[in-house]
Amino acid sequence: MEVKLLTEHYDKDEFKTLSGYKKYGGYEVLKKALKMKPAEITNEVKASGLRGRGGAGFPTGVKWGFLPNNGEPRYLLCNADEGEPGTFKDRMMMERAPHQLIEGMVISAFAINSKKSYIYIRGEYYTSKHIVEKAIKEAYEAGFLGKNILGSGFDHDMDVYSGAGAYICGEETGMISSLEGKKGQPKLKPPFPAVQGYLAKPTIVNNVETLAAVVPIIKDGAAAYRKNGTEKSPGTKLFSLSGNVVKPGNYELPLGYKLIDLINNEGGGLKPGRKLKAVIPGGSSAKVITREEAERATMDYECLAQMDTMLGSGAVIVIDDSNCMVDLLNVIMHFYHHESCGQCTPCREGTGWIEKIVHGILYGHGKMQDVDLIESVAKNMAGRTICALSDAAAFPAMSFVSKFRDEFEFYIREGRSKVKGTSYAKMHH
């Protein structure tokens, strides 16, 4: 069953306007927050156990606590560069509830004493950007942004920055480079952004969903927030469900929800006559899991980590028995090869190399040793680069090949897909 802490009013068109948002209690939580001490807000967020909803799952309040007390200006960055294939929740949040994000950001900025924030929006999200910009304008006019917000003495300015279609800019240090007008390339850590981020100043980067979740946490308190979810993965999470299901879409569910229930109850199950084959549980960077694993998986950080995959951004891609895994890996590898920024050799060369091998298998040029070669190239890519893009390409490659090895070997041996019975070359000519 959906639990709508964030999405309760998303079906109402007026909710994206200031008047509509206020009608349902909008900005009341900000009024409450501005009467609290900043440390109280941070402690409440810590106590709630809220974890980063962009993919890494790092405890939000703990991250805020890393800011040094050195008197330097601090920045808050909202990561709205939603580029992970299969993920489309932040887009919905910005388009249906931009003021919820703004309210969460102003509360968070007050908690960390930041006078300036940026929302870094994915370049392809024109509509989202337009709606968010309009909402920011409304918030300024109503005194929820700018000087002396609601007479509290707290000043805060907010701006939108548009990306230019680079997946890599969703990585926090790559985003910061881009925001500074440099090439969108990730930086080595340490120093972490909390210590030395935007313009070399202390910076907190949080995802859209994370910042919006601050609103219900401050409204009802950490204990109420913890009523949903599990001990280590508290609260609700938006899951972007796509692939071979009857009802794809975004669903807000308590963490710890059964994956198979998400597919069958929320997603309406698979199309008639189809069987579940595999699931990518956390965006295309996550390792694929088999039907047997999917049947016992729960959607929380711990369970999926135990299964050697990840919850990631909460993007669940459902794969039925009509899909050829060789074909799917080719699509994923093409994406990561294209999106690598080229800074680190293992990623720049490795993504292209695996794409080339898989492509070769599809076009009938595969050799049996290619299967082991994919695995060994992937192993040499994982954990050896500045950011996680190399891992994001290596993980699917390793898991597809190890869990569906028979399909790769069949394709090499027979020159055609075990599932589709035909060759890629024939289908695409």
N, C-alpha and C positions, 0 to 999 in steps of 0.2 A: 504493500500500500504506500502510495506517495505521502510524504510528510512535507507540507509546504511552508517551511519557515521563511524562505526567500521568495518563492514563486506564487504565493497565494493569490496575488492580484494581477499576475502577468496576462490573464485572459482579458483584462479590461483595457481598452484602447486609451482611455484617459489617464491611465497610470503613468504614461510616459511624459505627461505634462506636469508642471508644478502644481496647478490647482487640483488635478486628479490625484497626484501623489499625496498632497496635504489632506485631501478628503479621507484617505485611509491611514492617517496618522503620520504622514511624512514629516520629517525634520523635528518631530517631538523628541526623538531619541538624542538628536544633537543638542537640543535645549537642556536635556538631562545631563548629557556628557560634559557640557561646558560649565556646569555647576560642580562637577567632580574635580579631583586633583588628577593631573595627567598620569601620575604613577598608579592611581586607582584603576584607571582605564586599562593600562598595560597589564596590571595584575589580574584583572577580570579576564582579559583575553588569554593570558597565560593559564589561568585556572580553567578556562573553557576547553583547553586542549586543542584549540583550532589549529589545524595544520595546513600548510600551503596547498592551495587547490589548483595550482598551475601544473603540478606534476611531481615536484620533489618531495612534497609532504613534510617539509620542515616546520616545527612548531613556531607559529607566528609571533607570539608574545616573547619567546626566547630570542628570536631574530631582532625584534625591537630593542631588546636589552643589550645587544652588542654595540649600540651606538656609544662612541666615546664622549665623555663630558669635557670637551676641549673648547667650548665656546664658539665653535665654527658653525656657520649656517648649515641646516640639514635639509635634505630633499626627500620627498616621497614620490616614488614612481609607480604608477599602475601599469602592470604588464597586460596589455590588451592585444598583444601580437599573437593572436590565436592561430598558429600555423600547423600544429600537430595534426596530421591526417586523421579524420574521424571525429575531430573535436569541433563542436559548434555551440557550446553553452554560453561562452562569454559574449558572443554576438547577440544571442537572444537576450541576455541580461542587459546589455547596453541599449538594445532597441526597444525593449519593453519596460525597462525600469532604470533609466539613466540617473534619476535622482537618488535612487537607492545606493548606487555606486558613489555618487558625489557625497551623500551624507556619510557613508562609511569612510570615505577618504578624509573628510574634514574632521571627523572624530579621531581617526588614526593620526592625522597630522597634529591635532591638538595633543594627543597622547605622547607623541615623540617630539613635540615642539618644532614642527617644520612650518616654515612660512610660505613654502612654494612646492607645488606638486605638478607633475605631468602625467597625462594619460597617453601612453604610446600605443596607438591603434594600428593594427595590421593594414597595410596599404590597400588591400582589396576590399576592405570594409567601408565603402563610401557611405552607405546608409547609416551604419552605426556611428560613424564620425559626425555626420550631419546632425543626428539626433542628440548625441552627447554635447556637441557644441551649442546647440539650441538650449539644452538643459542648463549648461554652465552659465549662459547668458541670463536665463531666468533666475538662477540661484544668486548671481551677482545683484540683479535688480531687486531681489527680495531680501538682500542682506545676509544670505547664508554663505557668501564668499566676499572677499575684499577686506576692508579695514574694520576693525572692532566688531567682529561678527556677533550679532544679537547682544551688543553692549557688554560683551565679556572681556574686552581688552585684547582678544586674540585676533591677529591678522592672518589671513591666508589667501594666496592667489593660486589659481589652477589654470592649466593650459593643456591643449591637445596637440600631439605631435603625430604625424602620419608616417608610417613606414613606407617602404617602396618595394614590397613583395619579396622580402628575404626571410626565409624560415629561421635562419641563424640569429636574427635580431630578437627572437623570443628568448634566447639565452640572456640572463640578466646583464652580464658584462658586455655582450655584443650589443644589446639594447642601449646601454649607456654610451658606448662608442658612437653609435648611430645618432643618439640624441645630441652628442657633442659636435656632430657634423663630420665625424671621421668615418672611415670605412667600418661597416658593421661587423667587426671581428671580435670574438671573445678575448678577454685578457686572462693572464695567469692569476690565480689566487693562491695565497694571500698577495696583496691586501684584499680583503673582502669589501664589497660595496658599503657595508655598514660603517667601515672605517675610512675607506677612500673610494668613493663612487663617482657620481656625476660631478664634473669639474674638480675632481680629487677631494670632494667634500663628503662627509658622512651621508649615506643614502640608504633608504629602505626600498626594496622592490617587492611588491606583492601583486598577486594575480587579481583580476576583476572579482572573481567569486570569493576570494579570501577577504577582500576589503568590504564587499557587500555584507558578508557574514558578521562583520563587527557590529552591524546595526541590531540584529536580534540578540546578540550576546550582551550588549550594553542595555538593551531594552528590558530583557527578562532575567539577566544574570547568567553566570557560568553554569550554575547547578541545573537550571532549566534547559540550557543548551545541551548539557551532557545527558539529558533524559533520552536523547536519540543517539544511535551509533553504539560503538563498543568502548571499552575502557581506554584503549590506546588509539582508537580512531573515532573520536566523539563527533556528534553532530550529524547534519545531513550533507549530501553531496549531489551535485547535478551530474547525471550520467547522460552522455550523448550516445544514443543507441542507433546504429546504422547497419547496413549490410542486409543479409537475407532474413529479415523479419517482416511481419505484416504491418506493424505500426512503428516505424522508426521515429525518433524524436528525442527531446530532452525530458528526463524524468528526475524529479528530486526525491531521493530516498535516503533513509537512515544508512549510514555506513555499517557494513556487516550484513547487508541484505544479500540473499542468495542470488547468485548470477543466473541460475536457471529460472528463478522466479521473475527476474527482470526481463529475461527473454520471453517467457511464456505468458506472464500476467500483464506486465506493462507493454511489452512488444507484440503481444498477440500471437506469439509462437512463429514457427516457420511456415512458409507457403505450403499448401496441401501437397502431400506426396514427397516432401523433402525431409532429409534427415540432417541433424546437426553434425557437423564434421569437426569444426574448430572454432575458437574464439580468440580475437586479439583483445585483451581486457583493458588496456590503458593507452590507446593511441598506437600508431604504427611503430613506435619505438619499442613497444613492449614485446616480450617473447610470446609467441603464439601458444595456446594451450589446447589440448585435445578434448574431444567430447567427454571422455571419462573424467578429466581434470575439471572441466567446466561444470560437470554435474555436482561436484563437491566444493566448488569455489564460493567464497563469500566476498562481497565487494568491500574490502577494507585493506589498509596498507599491509597489515601483518600476514593475513592469509595468502595474499597474492605474492608477497615476498618469499614466503615459505615454499610456494610453488615455483620459485625461481622466475617469476615474472613481476609485473608491477601494476599498481592501480593507476599511476601516471595522472593524466588529465581527466580520467574517468570516461574515456571514449571507448565504447564497446562495439567492436566490429564483428558481426556474426557471419560465419562462413558455413554454407550448407554443402551437401554432397555433390552439387553441380559444379563446384569450383575446382580448378586445377591449381595445386599449390606452387608448381613451377612458374606458372603464369603470374600468380599473385606476388611471388617473391620478386619477379622481374619488375613489376609495377613499383613495388616498395623500393627496390634498389635504384631504379631510375630516379626516383624522387630524391633519395639521399645523395646520390652522385651529383645531381643537379644543384642541390642546396648546400653542399659542402663549401665553406668559404676558402678552402685551399691553403689555410695557414699551416696546418700540421700534415706532414707527409703520410702517416698511416691512414688518415682520413681521406686526404686528397687522392691518393693512389688507390687505397683499399676499396673505397666506394665504387670507383670506376672499374677496378679489377673484378670485383664480384658481379657488378652489373654485366660486364663483358662475358664472364663465364656463364651466367644464367641465360643471357641472351643467346649465346652459342648453343646451349642445350636446346632452347626453344626452336632454333633454326636448324636442328639436326646435325650440329657439329660437335656434340658433346662426347667426352671420353669418360670412362668409369672413374678415373682418378680425379675428375673435376669435383665430385661430391666431397672428397676429403680435402681438396684444395680450397673449396668455399669455406669449410670449417677452419682450416688452418689460417687462411687470410683473415677471417673474422676474429679468431683468437688473438692474432697479432695486432688487431685494431683496437680491441676493447681495453679501456683504461690506460691508453698510452698517448692521450692527446689533451689539449688545453680544456676543451669543453666536451660535452657528452654526445655530440653529433656522431662521432665515430662509433660509440657504443650503440647509438640509436639505429645505425645501419647494421652493425655486427650482430646485435641480439636477434632481430628477425631472421637474419641469414643462418645463424647457428641453430635456432629453434626449428625453423622450417625444414632444414636439412636433416636434423637429428630425429624429429618426430614424424616426418613424412618422407623418409629416405627412399622408401619403395617407389614413390611417384617420380622422384628424380632419376632413380636407376632405370625404371621402366621407360622413361622418356629417352634416356641415353641409348638404351638397348634397342627399343622399337622405333625411335624417331617420331613418336606421337604421344599425345597425352593419354595417360591411363584412364582419366575421367571422361575427357571429351572424345577420345578415340580418333582425333584428327591432329594434324600438326599445326603449330602456330604459323609457320610459313604459308601453309595452304589457306588458313583462315584469314590471313591478312594480306592476301594478294588477289 
